[in-house]
Amino acid sequence: MKITVVGTGYVGLVTGVCLADTGNHVVGLDVDPDKVARLSRGECTIFEPGLTDLLVANLAAGRFKLTTNLIEAVHHAEVIFICIGTPPKADGSADLSHIETAVQDIARAVNKKTILVMKSTVPVGTSQWVEKLVAPLAKHPITVISNPEFLKEGTAVNDFQKPDRVVIGTEDADAAAVMQQLYQPFVRNNHPIIIVRRAASEMIKYAANCYLATRISFINHIANICEKLGIDVNEVRQGIGYDVRIGSHFMYPGIGYGGSCFPKDVQALAHVAREAGADGELLEIVHAINERQKTLLADRIRSHFGNALAGKTFAVWGIAFKPRTDDIREAPALRIIEILLSAGAKVRAADPKSLDNLRKEFGDKIAYCGDAYDALTGADALVICTEWNEYRTPDFDRIKSSLKSPVIFDGRNLYDPAYLKRLGFSYYSIGRPAVKS
């Protein structure tokens, strides 16, 4: 099948190369000529395990190519995937301006019957709105369908190739048949292809993300109560996680969620609820808890040092909003760094993959350390913001000897408090009593 993917970010690039890998001929369209040039050379512009190998292989096989030429990309395709970002506006609603421009340009360029697939996360009713936008502009029929993505950064390639389910929103039987054929190679283990109406498909995506965000905020809320009561939240988490009605996924206390999806989708669905005259209170509380959670570790740092942070130096391990990605969008670490800098402290940051992105955010305001232990040099304390595997069993003797004082602020509960106490550390974590050296 001939396919065009509009937008080559996380979703677009993974979608494009995975579809090409099953024999389709895919064109990736992007407005950024530098990105197109780099990708065309096989240089992946994001860190995602397994993606570079797929990109290089499908470029070499001639099944995947990139262009900035919209006419070329549209004329190539029978099916066009829209994978354009929908960032939040000030009121929390999704900004659809880039999608609006793109679909109008595509409509003017189509030279045959085309299926337009909304892969971007969009508010309920967007597919219908797009259909009304493109109809008067197109000289050939355009069928607009919804096909939300459920990719997790860090495992996105595997998620696309082995999906739990594929959701297709359309009332058009022919379009549904085309999409079923396209996804057939990925559902050979009998994972379902679910055909629903477009509005339901759009709601499924928002509901899924908001439910997962709610679980995170819930366990963080419980963690904060546990800490006040002197209870270890990990014991509570295990006790409820074995209940088959609850489970343990997305039930790990920490300093909040970040990334390009959960923060904006929670706010967007709350806005949709308000606009529809429904109650969005639960979603607003989920968001508020998460925003408070992002500052929790900074509050602990201020308390430990008696609000005297000026001139202090802090090593920060982990910047990306989660491990196995270089994405720092809405990462809790950013908020913590901002608070430390505003208090006059210095920051030495380490992360296996995201330092280039961090440099774009902070420039020369902080120090960037390619090695985690280098970040400890001259630091008054260690702050852990992302649970990269290499931080799970560090050399504690080396940490202790490198720090000016043996203090760790752990935003991801990586270590055993009793063990850290025996080693002579002051150790602060989430939802567990602090230990002092």
C-alpha positions as CSV (number, residue, x, y, z in Angstrom):
1,M,0.0,0.0,0.0
2,K,1.2,3.6,-0.7
3,I,1.1,5.7,2.5
4,T,2.2,9.2,3.5
5,V,2.8,10.2,7.1
6,V,2.5,13.9,7.8
7,G,4.8,14.8,10.7
8,T,8.0,12.8,11.6
9,G,8.1,13.2,15.3
10,Y,7.7,10.4,17.8
11,V,4.4,9.1,16.5
12,G,4.9,9.9,12.8
13,L,8.4,8.4,12.5
14,V,7.5,5.2,14.4
15,T,4.3,4.8,12.4
16,G,6.1,5.4,9.1
17,V,9.0,3.0,9.5
18,C,6.9,0.3,11.1
19,L,4.4,0.4,8.2
20,A,7.3,0.4,5.7
21,D,8.8,-2.6,7.4
22,T,5.8,-4.7,6.5
23,G,6.2,-4.0,2.8
24,N,4.3,-0.8,2.4
25,H,5.8,2.2,0.5
26,V,5.8,5.1,2.9
27,V,6.7,8.8,2.4
28,G,7.4,10.9,5.5
29,L,6.4,14.5,5.0
30,D,7.9,17.2,7.3
31,V,8.2,21.0,7.0
32,D,11.7,20.9,8.6
33,P,14.3,20.4,5.8
34,D,17.1,19.8,8.3
35,K,15.2,16.9,9.9
36,V,14.3,15.5,6.5
37,A,17.9,15.6,5.5
38,R,19.1,13.9,8.7
39,L,16.5,11.2,8.5
40,S,17.2,10.6,4.9
41,R,20.8,9.8,5.9
42,G,19.6,7.4,8.5
43,E,20.2,9.7,11.4
44,C,17.4,9.2,13.9
45,T,16.3,12.6,15.3
46,I,14.9,11.0,18.5
47,F,16.1,8.3,20.8
48,E,13.8,5.3,20.7
49,P,15.1,1.8,21.1
50,G,15.1,-0.1,17.8
51,L,14.0,2.8,15.7
52,T,17.3,3.6,14.1
53,D,17.8,0.1,12.8
54,L,14.3,0.1,11.3
55,L,14.8,3.5,9.7
56,V,18.2,2.5,8.1
57,A,16.8,-0.9,6.9
58,N,13.7,0.6,5.2
59,L,15.6,3.5,3.7
60,A,18.0,1.0,2.1
61,A,15.2,-1.1,0.9
62,G,13.5,1.9,-0.8
63,R,10.3,1.4,1.2
64,F,10.7,4.6,3.2
65,K,11.6,8.1,2.0
66,L,11.3,11.6,3.2
67,T,10.4,14.9,1.7
68,T,9.3,18.5,2.3
69,N,7.3,18.5,-0.9
70,L,3.6,18.3,0.0
71,I,2.4,17.7,-3.6
72,E,4.8,14.8,-4.0
73,A,3.8,13.3,-0.7
74,V,0.0,13.6,-1.3
75,H,0.1,12.3,-4.9
76,H,2.0,9.3,-3.7
77,A,-0.5,8.1,-1.1
78,E,-3.7,6.1,-1.0
79,V,-3.7,6.6,2.8
80,I,-2.4,9.7,4.6
81,F,-1.7,9.7,8.3
82,I,-1.9,13.0,10.2
83,C,0.8,12.8,13.0
84,I,1.0,16.5,14.0
85,G,1.3,17.8,17.5
86,T,-1.7,19.3,19.4
87,P,-0.1,21.3,22.2
88,P,-2.2,22.8,24.9
89,K,-3.5,26.4,24.7
90,A,-3.5,28.6,27.8
91,D,-7.0,27.4,28.7
92,G,-6.0,23.7,28.4
93,S,-7.7,23.0,25.1
94,A,-5.9,21.4,22.3
95,D,-4.3,23.7,19.7
96,L,-5.5,22.3,16.3
97,S,-4.1,25.2,14.2
98,H,-1.3,23.1,12.6
99,I,-3.7,20.3,11.8
100,E,-6.1,22.8,10.3
101,T,-3.4,24.2,8.0
102,A,-2.1,20.7,7.0
103,V,-5.4,19.1,6.1
104,Q,-6.5,22.1,4.1
105,D,-3.3,22.0,2.1
106,I,-3.7,18.2,1.6
107,A,-7.2,18.6,0.4
108,R,-6.2,21.1,-2.3
109,A,-3.5,18.7,-3.4
110,V,-5.3,15.3,-3.6
111,N,-5.4,13.8,-7.1
112,K,-7.5,10.7,-6.3
113,K,-9.8,9.1,-3.7
114,T,-7.9,9.3,-0.4
115,I,-8.3,8.1,3.2
116,L,-7.2,10.7,5.7
117,V,-6.3,9.1,9.1
118,M,-6.2,11.2,12.2
119,K,-3.4,9.7,14.2
120,S,-2.8,12.8,16.4
121,T,-4.5,12.9,19.7
122,V,-7.5,15.3,19.1
123,P,-10.6,16.3,20.9
124,V,-13.9,14.5,20.3
125,G,-15.5,15.7,17.1
126,T,-12.2,16.7,15.4
127,S,-12.5,14.1,12.6
128,Q,-16.0,15.4,11.7
129,W,-14.7,18.9,11.8
130,V,-11.8,18.0,9.5
131,E,-14.2,16.3,7.1
132,K,-16.2,19.5,6.8
133,L,-13.0,21.5,6.3
134,V,-11.6,19.4,3.5
135,A,-14.8,18.7,1.6
136,P,-15.2,22.0,-0.2
137,L,-11.5,22.2,-1.0
138,A,-10.9,18.7,-2.5
139,K,-11.6,17.7,-6.1
140,H,-11.6,14.0,-5.1
141,P,-13.3,12.2,-2.3
142,I,-11.6,12.2,1.1
143,T,-12.7,9.9,3.8
144,V,-11.6,11.0,7.3
145,I,-11.2,8.4,9.9
146,S,-9.8,8.2,13.5
147,N,-7.0,5.8,14.4
148,P,-5.4,6.9,17.8
149,E,-1.9,5.7,18.8
150,F,-1.2,4.0,22.0
151,L,2.6,4.1,21.9
152,K,4.8,4.4,25.0
153,E,8.0,6.3,24.6
154,G,10.9,3.8,25.2
155,T,8.9,0.9,23.8
156,A,7.2,2.5,20.9
157,V,8.5,0.2,18.2
158,N,7.3,-2.9,20.0
159,D,4.0,-1.2,20.9
160,F,3.3,-0.6,17.2
161,Q,4.4,-4.0,16.0
162,K,2.6,-5.9,18.8
163,P,-0.4,-3.7,19.8
164,D,-2.8,-4.7,22.6
165,R,-5.5,-3.5,20.2
166,V,-6.0,-1.3,17.2
167,V,-8.8,1.2,17.3
168,I,-10.3,2.5,14.1
169,G,-13.0,5.1,14.1
170,T,-15.1,5.2,11.0
171,E,-18.7,4.8,9.7
172,D,-17.3,3.9,6.2
173,A,-17.1,0.2,5.5
174,D,-14.6,0.5,2.7
175,A,-12.2,2.6,4.7
176,A,-12.5,0.2,7.6
177,A,-11.6,-2.7,5.3
178,V,-8.5,-0.8,4.0
179,M,-7.3,-0.1,7.6
180,Q,-7.9,-3.7,8.6
181,Q,-5.8,-4.9,5.7
182,L,-3.1,-2.4,6.7
183,Y,-2.9,-3.5,10.3
184,Q,-3.3,-7.3,9.6
185,P,0.5,-8.0,9.9
186,F,0.5,-6.6,13.4
187,V,-2.4,-8.5,14.9
188,R,-1.5,-12.1,13.9
189,N,-1.7,-13.1,17.6
190,N,-5.4,-12.4,17.6
191,H,-5.2,-9.0,19.2
192,P,-8.4,-7.2,18.3
193,I,-9.0,-4.5,15.7
194,I,-11.9,-2.5,17.1
195,I,-14.1,-0.6,14.8
196,V,-16.1,2.2,16.4
197,R,-17.6,5.5,15.5
198,R,-15.1,8.3,15.1
199,A,-16.2,10.2,18.2
200,A,-15.8,7.1,20.3
201,S,-12.4,6.5,18.8
202,E,-11.2,10.0,19.8
203,M,-12.7,9.5,23.3
204,I,-11.0,6.2,23.7
205,K,-7.6,7.8,23.4
206,Y,-8.3,10.5,25.9
207,A,-10.0,8.2,28.3
208,A,-7.1,5.7,28.3
209,N,-4.4,8.4,28.9
210,C,-6.5,10.1,31.6
211,Y,-7.1,6.9,33.4
212,L,-3.4,6.1,33.5
213,A,-2.7,9.6,34.7
214,T,-5.3,9.2,37.4
215,R,-3.7,6.1,38.7
216,I,-0.4,7.9,39.0
217,S,-1.9,10.8,40.9
218,F,-3.9,8.5,43.1
219,I,-0.9,6.5,44.3
220,N,1.0,9.8,44.8
221,H,-1.9,11.1,46.9
222,I,-1.8,7.9,48.9
223,A,2.0,8.2,49.2
224,N,1.7,11.7,50.7
225,I,-0.8,10.5,53.3
226,C,1.4,7.5,54.1
227,E,4.4,9.7,54.7
228,K,2.5,11.8,57.2
229,L,1.4,8.7,59.1
230,G,4.9,7.1,59.1
231,I,3.8,4.3,56.7
232,D,5.9,3.0,53.8
233,V,3.8,3.4,50.7
234,N,5.6,0.6,48.9
235,E,4.1,-1.9,51.4
236,V,0.7,-0.4,50.7
237,R,1.3,-0.4,46.9
238,Q,2.2,-4.1,47.0
239,G,-0.8,-5.0,49.2
240,I,-3.3,-3.4,46.8
241,G,-1.4,-4.3,43.6
242,Y,-2.0,-8.0,44.1
243,D,-5.7,-7.4,44.0
244,V,-6.7,-8.5,40.4
245,R,-9.2,-5.7,40.2
246,I,-6.4,-3.2,40.7
247,G,-3.0,-4.5,39.6
248,S,0.4,-2.8,39.9
249,H,0.7,-1.0,36.5
250,F,1.1,2.8,36.8
251,M,1.0,2.5,40.6
252,Y,4.5,3.6,41.5
253,P,4.8,6.8,43.6
254,G,7.2,9.5,42.5
255,I,7.5,13.1,41.5
256,G,4.7,13.0,39.0
257,Y,4.1,12.3,35.3
258,G,5.4,14.3,32.4
259,G,5.9,13.9,28.7
260,S,3.9,15.0,25.7
261,C,0.7,13.1,26.4
262,F,-0.6,12.8,29.9
263,P,-0.3,16.5,31.0
264,K,-1.9,17.9,27.9
265,D,-4.5,15.2,27.5
266,V,-5.8,15.5,31.1
267,Q,-6.2,19.3,30.6
268,A,-7.7,18.9,27.2
269,L,-10.4,16.4,28.3
270,A,-11.2,18.6,31.3
271,H,-11.7,21.4,28.9
272,V,-13.9,19.2,26.6
273,A,-16.0,18.3,29.7
274,R,-16.5,21.9,30.6
275,E,-17.4,22.9,27.1
276,A,-19.9,20.0,27.0
277,G,-21.5,21.1,30.3
278,A,-20.1,18.0,32.0
279,D,-18.1,17.8,35.3
280,G,-14.4,17.8,34.7
281,E,-13.5,18.1,38.5
282,L,-11.8,14.7,38.7
283,L,-9.4,15.5,35.9
284,E,-8.7,18.9,37.3
285,I,-7.8,17.3,40.7
286,V,-5.6,14.7,38.9
287,H,-3.7,17.6,37.2
288,A,-3.5,19.6,40.4
289,I,-2.0,16.7,42.4
290,N,0.6,16.1,39.7
291,E,1.6,19.8,39.6
292,R,2.1,19.7,43.4
293,Q,4.0,16.5,43.1
294,K,6.6,18.0,40.8
295,T,7.6,20.5,43.5
296,L,7.7,18.0,46.4
297,L,11.3,17.1,46.1
298,A,12.3,20.7,45.9
299,D,10.4,21.3,49.1
300,R,12.3,18.5,50.8
301,I,15.6,20.0,49.6
302,R,14.7,23.5,51.0
303,S,13.6,22.0,54.3
304,H,16.8,19.9,54.7
305,F,19.0,22.9,54.0
306,G,17.0,25.4,56.0
307,N,16.0,27.4,52.9
308,A,19.7,28.3,52.4
309,L,20.2,27.0,48.9
310,A,22.2,30.0,47.5
311,G,25.7,28.8,46.6
312,K,24.8,25.1,47.1
313,T,25.5,22.6,44.3
314,F,23.1,19.8,43.4
315,A,23.8,16.8,41.2
316,V,20.7,15.8,39.3
317,W,20.5,12.2,37.9
318,G,17.9,11.8,35.3
319,I,16.2,14.5,33.2
320,A,13.9,12.7,30.7
321,F,10.3,12.4,31.9
322,K,10.8,8.6,31.9
323,P,13.7,6.2,31.2
324,R,14.5,4.9,27.7
325,T,13.7,8.2,26.0
326,D,15.4,11.6,25.4
327,D,12.1,13.4,25.7
328,I,12.1,16.1,28.4
329,R,8.7,17.7,27.7
330,E,6.9,18.5,31.0
331,A,9.6,16.4,32.8
332,P,9.5,16.9,36.6
333,A,13.2,17.4,36.6
334,L,12.8,20.7,34.7
335,R,10.6,22.1,37.5
336,I,13.1,21.0,40.2
337,I,16.0,22.6,38.3
338,E,14.1,25.8,37.8
339,I,13.4,26.0,41.6
340,L,17.0,25.3,42.5
341,L,18.3,27.9,40.1
342,S,15.8,30.5,41.3
343,A,17.1,29.9,44.9
344,G,20.6,30.7,43.8
345,A,21.8,27.1,43.7
346,K,24.0,25.5,41.0
347,V,23.0,22.3,39.1
348,R,25.2,19.6,37.6
349,A,22.9,17.4,35.4
350,A,23.4,13.9,34.1
351,D,21.2,11.8,31.9
352,P,22.1,8.9,29.5
353,K,20.1,10.4,26.5
354,S,18.6,13.8,27.1
355,L,21.4,16.3,27.7
356,D,21.2,17.8,24.2
357,N,17.6,18.6,24.7
358,L,18.3,19.9,28.2
359,R,20.9,22.2,26.9
360,K,18.3,23.8,24.6
361,E,16.2,24.5,27.7
362,F,18.9,25.9,30.1
363,G,21.9,26.9,28.0
364,D,24.9,27.8,30.1
365,K,22.8,28.1,33.3
366,I,23.8,24.6,34.5
367,A,26.6,22.1,34.0
368,Y,26.1,19.0,31.8
369,C,27.8,15.8,32.8
370,G,28.1,12.8,30.4
371,D,29.0,10.6,33.4
372,A,26.6,10.4,36.4
373,Y,29.5,10.2,38.9
374,D,31.1,13.4,37.3
375,A,27.9,15.2,38.3
376,L,28.6,14.5,42.0
377,T,31.9,16.5,42.0
378,G,31.5,19.4,44.4
379,A,27.8,18.7,45.0
380,D,26.1,19.1,48.3
381,A,23.5,16.5,47.6
382,L,22.2,14.1,44.9
383,V,18.8,14.5,43.4
384,I,17.3,11.6,41.4
385,C,14.4,12.5,39.0
386,T,14.3,9.6,36.5
387,E,14.6,5.9,37.2
388,W,17.2,4.9,34.6
389,N,18.4,1.3,35.1
390,E,22.0,2.5,35.6
391,Y,21.0,4.4,38.7
392,R,19.3,1.4,40.5
393,T,22.5,-0.2,41.9
394,P,25.1,2.6,42.0
395,D,28.5,2.6,43.8
396,F,27.3,4.1,47.1
397,D,30.8,4.4,48.5
398,R,31.7,6.5,45.5
399,I,28.6,8.6,45.9
400,K,29.4,9.2,49.5
401,S,33.0,10.1,49.0
402,S,32.1,12.5,46.1
403,L,29.4,14.5,47.8
404,K,30.2,17.2,50.3
405,S,27.5,15.7,52.6
406,P,25.9,12.2,52.2
407,V,22.4,13.3,51.2
408,I,20.2,11.8,48.6
409,F,16.8,13.1,47.5
410,D,15.1,10.2,45.5
411,G,12.1,11.1,43.5
412,R,11.6,7.6,42.2
413,N,12.1,5.4,45.3
414,L,15.0,3.5,43.9
415,Y,16.7,2.5,47.2
416,D,16.0,0.9,50.5
417,P,15.8,3.5,53.3
418,A,17.2,1.1,55.9
419,Y,20.1,0.2,53.8
420,L,20.9,3.9,53.0
421,K,20.8,4.6,56.8
422,R,23.3,1.9,57.5
423,L,25.6,3.4,54.9
424,G,25.4,6.7,56.7
425,F,23.2,8.7,54.2
426,S,20.4,11.1,54.9
427,Y,17.8,9.8,52.5
428,Y,14.5,11.4,51.4
429,S,12.0,9.5,49.1
430,I,8.3,9.6,48.3
431,G,5.7,8.2,50.6
432,R,8.3,6.8,53.0
433,P,9.7,8.2,56.3
434,A,13.0,10.1,55.7
435,V,16.1,8.7,57.3
436,K,18.9,10.9,58.7
437,S,22.6,10.1,58.9
